Amino acid sequence: MDIAHRNADGTPKYTNRLGSQTSPYLRQHAHNPVDWYPWGAEALDAARASGKPIHLSVGYSACRWCHVLESESFEDEDTARLLNERFINIKVDREERPDIDRIYQIAQQMLTQRSGGWPLTMFLTHDDQKPFFGGTYFPKEARYGLPAFRDVLQRVADYYGQHAPELRAQNEALMRALASLEPPPAPAATEFSDAPLRECRAQLARMFDPQHGGFGGAPKFPRPQMITWLLRCWHASSAAAEPDLQALYMATLTLRRMADGGINDQLAGGFCRYAVDEFWMIPHFEKMLYDNGELLAAYAQAALATGDADYAHIAQAISAWTLREMQAPAGGYYSSLDADSEGHEGRFYAWERTEVEAALSAAEFAVFAPRYGLDRPANFEGKWHLYVARPLQEIAAATQQSPEAVEKLLAAARAKLLAVRDTRVRPARDEKVLASWNALMIRGMAIAARALERADLADSATRALDFIRRTHWREGRLLATSKDGQAHLNAYLDDYAYLADAILELQQVRFRAHELGFAQQLLEVLLQHFADPAGGGFYTSDDHETLIHRSKTFGDDATPAGNGIAATALLRYGYLLGEPRYLAAAEHTLRSFWLPLTRHPQTHASLLVALEEVLQPTEIVILRGEHSAIAAWGRELSRVYAPRRLVLAIPADATDLPPALAQKTAREGTIAYVCRGSSCSAPLASAEALLAELGAPRS
């Protein structure tokens, strides 16, 4: 808060309605001179009563330009006076309300024919919340080719008072355009084929950057869904005469270049949201839980697929950062770290070369400088942001040391510099807990626990899942967000779908019948309250707050599409539990989005996974027997990269099993059942027989 906005005794000069919210982002604006409302009945009633248009501002805690907009305009008393006199002002955290954000992001792009982003600035009609003008960031004074924010406000308010009939006509056209975004489902007679899989593979090859990895140019985003899908492509072809080695190369080069780049925190682990350049060198410095959950899974799977210790090292670093900085004492995972500290983006991460040299021994600096680019020109605002500039072997040869000796010096140097960095003013941490993002990290931790043989990662995932069940599960329904144990807001499709998917991954580390039962409850809510029985797929819930549009999301963006994850989870649970309703709902979902899947498969990786598993169902291995024996069999199977296989080790004394699993009875000794689709093998009583069955060709 600006010091000018404090009273003589140090108390805030202004206080609005945001101080009681769970969102740290909203709380950051609680002492702006702007008369903010959170989204809700009070704000919408005030707009209807006043006749003033709504100024809707959407952002999130780690958003750099959201902070700039606040300091320039929302803390400016003259701008606030104009906002308060002529608008009803509503502030929304896009992470807590992705439904609102999605609708108005699309509307902004339709109205302005420009890309969206945050902060999102939208102006809505006072009585029905329909958008009539918008943009993203507006500066306080005209620059960057953008008008001054106060000029925009004045013009919008004047226009709204003078041109209501024209705006109503525009709104109707916009609503028709929003409605047209939902594709018609494919006819019931349409047969699924692998054509979208083949087309996506070809499109990714055309988009691939063969020098720096990744897909497309700057800015570059990690795209973990594409990476893991390419690993699946390679694995599916691995037994062929000509396996798809290019798919493996595209995935692994991208992972390697990202790991070497400044997008990866070379000292503490964890990835920033994207790189502003094509080299992965300079990131947008915010760190998001969802990126790191998905990347943890991707690096762990790459380590398993290739046997390359470098990928395992990066997965270890992501998990270490998560355990150290992002898991709350109560168990849930926090949401993000800001890009800024002390008012400057990246200040926390950048170094003066003299500062590094002073902190290290001469031997350490001699290898650290060439390794991380300090022997090259400054790369970030006159300072150095660390990235891997030279290979370890090259430095070892130049210094006449072994690679092991060089790595030992580098490890010591990183530890020293991390200790120095930890004394700096840290970026703010958004400590709200989101069910969907927690699910992505639970899944990542479960996959890494198996691939890296790290029981503590499974323990971390279990603590987070227990927190979600304890805090976010109320009267048979899930809540989307919590802060300090206070949960609220009806959960979204992503919350339910991601969590069911994560629970199944966690069952492959250690089986717990009550967690499997919880996943079934989540899926039943999906079918009862989210499903579109006519068109297929899933909307927001039928008892969700009524907005101007009921969204059905099916394309991947920074996170996977809820419909894609729901379809895959329903298929896997459907076969595991022998539940035909789940299988039918999954196929109905694919049919609902078949048209965009065939036209633009590269933006629908999560739906492509579901399509793969419709065409060739996941192989399910059920192990029964004494706990230590089945755990040993399970560990052996988990050392093999098999993305289309589920392995559940269920102790002989397990109770409360669903009927389909209870039928896979325990017998004397250790036995295994192998199921493909709705067909299961006879009990297999030896590891040799199990491996022979798994190696048998699939029909």
N, C-alpha and C positions, 0 to 999 in steps of 0.2 A: 504494500500500500504506500502511495506517495506520501512523504512526510508532510506535505502541504495539506493533506486531508486528515490531519489529526488535530484534536483540540489541545489546549495548553497543557492539560493534564496527561496527554498521551493517548487518550481514548479516541476511537474512530469518529471522525466528523460525520460520516454517512454510514448508515446501515440499511440494507434492503432485505429482501425475503430469502436470500440464498444461503444464509448462514446455517440454517438447520438441515440442509440437504446432505445426502450421503456422498455426493460427488465432490472430490477435492477441487475439480475444475470449477464447479459452481461456487464453492466456498471461496475460491480465489477472488471472485467478483463481488463478495458480500459487502464490501465497503467502498465500492465504486459510487460516485455520485449519480450514476444511472439508476433509475427506479426499476430494477430488474424483478421479474417474476420467474419462477421455474415453470415449465410447461405443466398445465393442469387446469382444472375447472375455474379456479380463481382468476387466472390470467385471461382465459377465453371469455369468461363472463364480463370481466372489466372491458375487454375490447368491444364486445357487443353493446354494453351499456354506454360507452363513450363515443362509439362511432369512429374511433381512431384506427388507422391501419396498424397491423402488428409488424414490429421489427423483430425478426427471428434471427438469433445469432447462435450458430452451432460450432463447437470446437471440442478440444480435449486437453487434458492437463499437460501432455508432453509436446504440444504443438507450438513451434517457435513463432510463427506469424500470428497465432492467437494472442500470444503475450505481447507482441509488437502492437497489435490493434488495441489491446487493453491500455497499454501505457500511453499510446498516442491519443486515443479518442475516448475510451470509456472512463479514464481517470481525468479527462479534461472537463472542467466544469461548464464551459460554454457549449461543448458538444453534448454533454449530458443534459443541459437545460433544453436544448433543441429536441433531443430524443424524448425527454419526459413530457414536453409540451405537446408534441405532435404524434407520438406513437405509444402503443403499449409494447413494452420491451420484454422479450422472453429469451432466456438463456438456456441452452440445451447441451448436455454432454453427449456427444455422438456415441461414446462407448456404452453409456447406460441406455440410450434410446436410438439404437441403430435403425429402428423402424421409421422414426421421424427423419433421421438423417438421410436415409436412402430415398425417401419420397421427394424431399426437397432438393437433394443433389441432382436427381434426374430432372426435376422441374427446372432448376437453374440452367442445366445444360440445354434443355429444350428452348428456354426463353432467350438465352444469350448466344447459343451456338458456340459456347466455349467449354473447355474442360472444367470439372469441378475441383473441389479440394476444401481445405480448412485454413482459416475460418470460413464458414459459409454464412453469407449475409443474405437474408431473404425478406421480402416484404409481402405480407399476406392481407387478404381482405378481412375486415373486422368481424364479420358475422359467420363465415364458413371456412376460414383459414386456407383459402385457395391463393396460390402465389401469383403475383402479377409482375414482379421485377426482382432481380437479385444479382449476386456476384459473389466473390470470395473476399479477399482482403482489399479494403479501400484505405489509402494513406490519409493522414490528417491534412496534408497539403498536396496539391496535384503533382504527381511525379510517376515515373515508370509507365507513362502513357495512361494512367488512371486518374479519374477526377478526384477532387478532395471529398472526403467522407461527408463533411457538413453540406457541401453543395449537392451531393447525392440525396441526402436526407431532405433538404429543402425542396428540391425538385420532385422527389417522390411524394412527399406530403401534399404539395400543391397539385400535382397531377391527380392524385387519388381523390381530392375534393372536387375536381373539375371534370373528370372523365369516367365516372362510374359505369355508364352504359357500355362504353367500349371495353372496359376491363372485364365486365361480365361476359361479353362475347368471347374475349380472349381466353378467359378461364374455362369456358365450355369446350373450346378447341383443345386446350391443354389437357382437360380431363379425358377427352376422347383419345388423345395421344397416349396418356398414361395407361388407359385401358387396353390399347392396342399392343402394349409391350409383352403381354402374355401370349405365347404362341398357341395356335390350335393344336390339340393332341393329334398324334398319328392315328389313322383308322385302326380299329381293333384287329383287322386282318394283316396289318403290317408285321413282317417278320424282322426281328433284329438281326443285324449282320455285323461283321467286323470292319465294315467300310469306314466308320468314323475313327476307329483305332488306326487304320492304315493312313488315313488322311492326316490325322494329328501328327503321326510320326514324320510324315513328309513336310508338314508345315513347320515343325520344330527344327528340322534340318535346315530349312530356308532361313529361319529366324536366328539361328545359332551364330554366335561370335566365336570363330575358331581360334582366335588369338587370346582373348581375355575371358572366354566363357560367358555364360549368360545368354539371354535372348533379347535382341534388340539393342539399341544404343542408350546413351545417357538420357535421363537418369536410369540407373539399373537397380532393379528389385530382385531379391533372392529367388522368388518363384519356387518354393520347395515342392509344391504339388507337381510341377513339371519335372523336377529332378527325380522325385521318387517314382513318377510314372515311367520315365525313361529307364530307370533301374528295373522296373517290372518288365518293360519291353525286352530288354536284354535277357533277363532271366527266362522269359517265356520262349526265347529262341535258342537258349544255351545248348539244347540237345540237338539242334539242327546241324546240317552239314556246314552251313554258313551262318553262325550266330551273329546277332546284330551288335557287333562290336562298336559301331559308331554311336549307338544309343548309350552304351556304357561310357564311351569317351565323352560324349556331350555332358552326361551327368557328372562324371568324376572331374573333368576339367573345370566345370563351373564350381563345384565344391572346393577344389584346390585353389582356384584363383580368388574366390571369396574369402577363404581362410587366410590367404596371404595378404589380402587387402586391408585397408584401414576401416572397412565396414565391420571387420572383426576386431574386437578389443584385444590387442596383442598382450596386454598385461593381465586383465581380469577375466577374460572370456566373455562370451555373449556378443550378439550381433546387433548393429544398428539397423534402422528400418530400410534404408536404401543408400546407394552411392550416387553422388551428383555427377560423377564422371563415368566413362566407359571402363576404367581400369580398376574399379572397386576401391580406389585409394581414399577419397574424401567422402565421408558419409554425411547424411543428415543425422545428427548425433543422438536422436532419441532412440531408446531401447524399449522394445515392446515385448510383452510376455508371449503373445501369439506367434511372432516370428521365431522366437527362440525355442518354443515348444515344437514347432514343425521342423526347424533346422536340427534340433537335437535328434529327432527321429531320423531325418535324412542322413546325417553324418554317421549315426549308429548303424543304420542299414548299409551304408556304403562300406563301412569298416567290415561288416559281416560278409558283404558280397565280394569284396576284393582282398580281404586279409591285410589291407594297408593300415599300418599302425598310425599313420598321420591322421586319418579320418577318426580313428578311435580317440586320438589325442584331442581333437577339436570337440568331439562329443563330451569328453571328460571335462573340458574347459567350460562348455556351455552349462553342463550340470553343476559344476562347482560354483559358477556365478549365480545360478538360480538358487542353490542351497544357501549361499552366503548372503545374497542381497535381496532375493525376491520372495522367500517363503516366510510368512508371518508365524509368530509363535503359536497361534491357534491352528495352523496347518494350511490355510489357503495361500495361494500365490498372489502377490501384488501385481498391478497392471503394467506399470511402465516407469521409466526414468526419463526426466526431461532432457531435451537437447541443450538447454541453457544452464549456466551457473553464473552467478554474479552479473546477470543481464547480458551475457555473451554466449552465443552458440559455440560449443566445442572447447570453451576455455578450460574445462576440467581435464580434457584429454591431451591438450597441446603442450609442447615442451620447448624450452630454450636449450640449445645444444650445451651451453656452459652449465646449465642446471643438471643435465644428465651426466656430464663429465665429472662434476663435483660429487655426485652421489655414488659413482662407481670407482672401482679400482682401475688402474691403468690396463690391466689384462682384460678386465670385463669390458671396458669401453672400446678396446681395440677390436673386439668381435661384435659388440652390440651396435656400434656406429654403422658398419657396413651391412649388417644384417637388417637393420630397421630404417635405413635411409638417412641417417644423420651425417653421412659423408657426402650427401647430395644437397642441392639447393632446398631451402625451406619450401614446404608444400602447402602450408595453411596459414595465411595471414601473417607472414613473416616468422612463423614458428614451424615446428616439426610435429606432424601427426604420424604416429608409428604405423608402418606397414612392412611386410617382408620384401626387401629390395634385392637380396642376393641369396642364393642357395647355401645351405649349411656346408656342403662339401667344398664349394668354391672358397668359402672363408677358411675352412680347415686347411686347404691346400696353401692358401696365401699366407697363413700364419704358422704353417708347418706343425699343425696339431691334428690329433684325431678328431673325427666328427663328434665322438662321445665327449671329449674334453671341451670342445667348443660349446656343445649343448649344456654342459655343466656350468660353464661360465655364463651363458645366456640365461639359464634358469636362475642363477644367483642374482644377475643384474635385474631381471624382471621382478623378482621379489623385492629388491631394494627400491626400485622405482615405484612399484605398487604401494609400498609403505609411504613413500614421499607423497604420492598422489592422494593417498587417503587422508592426508592432513589438509588438503585443499577444501574449499567450500564445494560441497557435493551438489550435483543436480537434484532437484526435487523428485521425490518418489510418489507416484499416485498409488495410495494404499487401499483403494477399493478392490474388492474381489469380485471378478466377473465369472459366472458359472461357465460360459462358453470358453473363455480363454484359459481358465483353470483346466478344463477338459483337454484342451490341446497340449498343455504341459503335462498333465497326468499321462496322456497317451505317449508323449515323447519320453518321459521318465520310465514308463513301463517297457517300451521298446529298447531303450538304452540299458535298462537293468538286465534284460535278457542278453543283448548283444555284448555288453561289456562285463557281464557276470558281476553286477554291483547290486547286492541286496539292499544297500542303503538308499538307492534310487527308488526301488520299489516301496521302501518304507516311506519315503518322501511323498510319492504318489498316493499311497494309502492315507497318509495324514491329510492330504488335500481333499481326497474323496470323502473321508469321514467328515471334514469340515463342511463340505457342500451338503452332505446329507443332513448334518446336524443343524445347519444354519439356513440353508436355502430351500429345504424340502418341507413344505407346510401343507397339511391336510390334503395330501395326494397330488400337490402341484409344486412346480419348481419356481423359485424366484431368481431373477436375473443377476442382481447385484447386491453387495453388502459392503458396509464400512463399519469397523469396530463392532462387528457382530450384529449390526442392524441391517436386515435384508428387506428388500422391497422390489416392486415392479414385476409383473407377470413375465415369466421367461419366454424366450423366443424359440423359433425352430432350431437355430444353431445350438442353443443351450441343451436342448433335449437330445438332438442327434449326435453332437460331439461327445456328450457325456456317455451315452449308450455305447458309442464306438470305443471310447477310452476304457470303459469298464471291461470290455471284451479283451482288449490288449492286456489289461492288468490281470485278468484271469489266467493268462498264459504264463505269468510269472509265478503266481500262487493262487490256487482256487479257493473262492469263498462263496458259498451258496447264497448267502444273504445279499451279496453285491450283485450276483446274477439276477436275483429276484428284484432288486432295485432297478436294474436295467430293463427288465420286463415291464415294470411299472411305467418307466419313462416311455417305452414304445407304445404301451396301451394308451397313454395320454396323447401321444402323437396321432394315433389312429382315430381317437375319439374327438379330439379338439382341433387338430391342425389339418387333417386330410381334406382334400378336395374330392369328394366321392364321384363327381361327374367328370371332371377333367383330368384327375390324377395329380400326384404331387402334393405339396404341403404349402399352406399359407401361414401367416400369423394365426394365432388361435382364434376360435370362434367367439370367445368371451374377452378378447383383447379390446382395449380402447378403440373406438371407431375413429379412424383418421380419414383423410380425403381419398385414400387409395389403399386397398388391401394387397400387400405385395406378396409375390411368389418368386423368390430368388432362386436362380438356377445356374448363374455364371460364377466362376471363381474370381475373387479379387485378392486382396491381401490375405484373406482367410478362405478356406474352401467353402463351396456352396452348401448350405444346409440340406438342400434337396439331394445333392450327390452323396453326402455322408449318410443321410437317412436311408437312401436306397441301398447303399452297401451294407450298412448295419442291419437293415431288415432282412437282406438276403442271408447274411451270415447267421443271425439269430434264428431266422426261419428254418434253415437246415439243421442248426445245432439243436433247436428245441422241437423240431418237427411241427412247425406252426405255419400251415398253408396261408393264413391271412397275411402274415408278414411277407411271404414270397409274392403274393398277388399285389400287395401295396407297392413293393419295390418295382415290379414290372410295370405297374400302372404309372409310377413316377417316371420311369424311362420313356414310356410311350408319350407321356405328357410333354416331354422336352426333346423328343426325337428330331423335330425339325431344326432347332438351333444346334443340336448335337451333330447333325450331319453337315450343317453349313459352316459352323465355327468350332470344330472340336477342340482346338488348342486353348480355348477359354473355358473349357468344361472338363478339366482333368479329373475332378472328383466324380462326375457322372460317367466318365470313361472307365473308371475302376469298377463302378457298378455294372456297366455294360459287359466288361470282361467276365465278371462273376455271374452274370446271367448266361453268357455263352458257355462258360466253363466254370461250374460252381467250385467254391473253395474246398480244398481237401481238409477234412477235420479228423484229427487224431485224438482219441480219448484213451488216456492211460488210467488203469485202475490197479490198486494194490497198496502195499505198505508204503507209508509216506516217503521214507528215504529212498526206496527202490524206484518209485515212479518219478521222484524228483531227479534222480540220476539219469533215467531215460529221457526225461524232459530237457535236462541240460544238454545232453548229446544232440538232441534234435534242434535245440535253439542255437547251436553253433553253426548251423547251415542256413544260408539265406534262402528262404522259401516264402516269398510274399503272398502266395496263394494257399497258404497252409495255416490252420489253427491247431495248436496243441494244448490240450487241457489235461493236467495231471490231477485226478480226483481220488483222494484217499479212500480206501475201502470202507472206513468208518464214517464217511461223510453222510450227513442227514439232510432232510428237506430239499432233496434234489427234484427238479422238474421231471415229469414222467419220461421224457425222451432220454434223459441222462440216467435216470434210475434203472432203465431197461438195459443199460450197458453195465451189467452187474460185475461186481468184483468176484474173483475166484481165488483158488489157492495160487500163491505166487503172484507175479506181475503179468498183466495182460494188456493188450492194446486192441482197440477197434479203429479201423480206418473207414471213414465215410466220405463218399463223393456224391454230392447231391443227396438224393433220398435213398441211396444204396449203401449199405455198410458191409464190411468184411466179417467173416467169422472171427472169434477171438484169437488173437495172435499171442502165443505164450513165450516167445523169445525175441530178443533184440534182433537176431538174424532174420527171423520171419517178418518182423515189422519193417526192417530196411528193405527186404526183398519186395514187400507189398508196396512200399513207397516208391521203389524204383521201377515198378511195373508200368508199362505204357498205359495211358489213360484212353478210354474209348471216346 
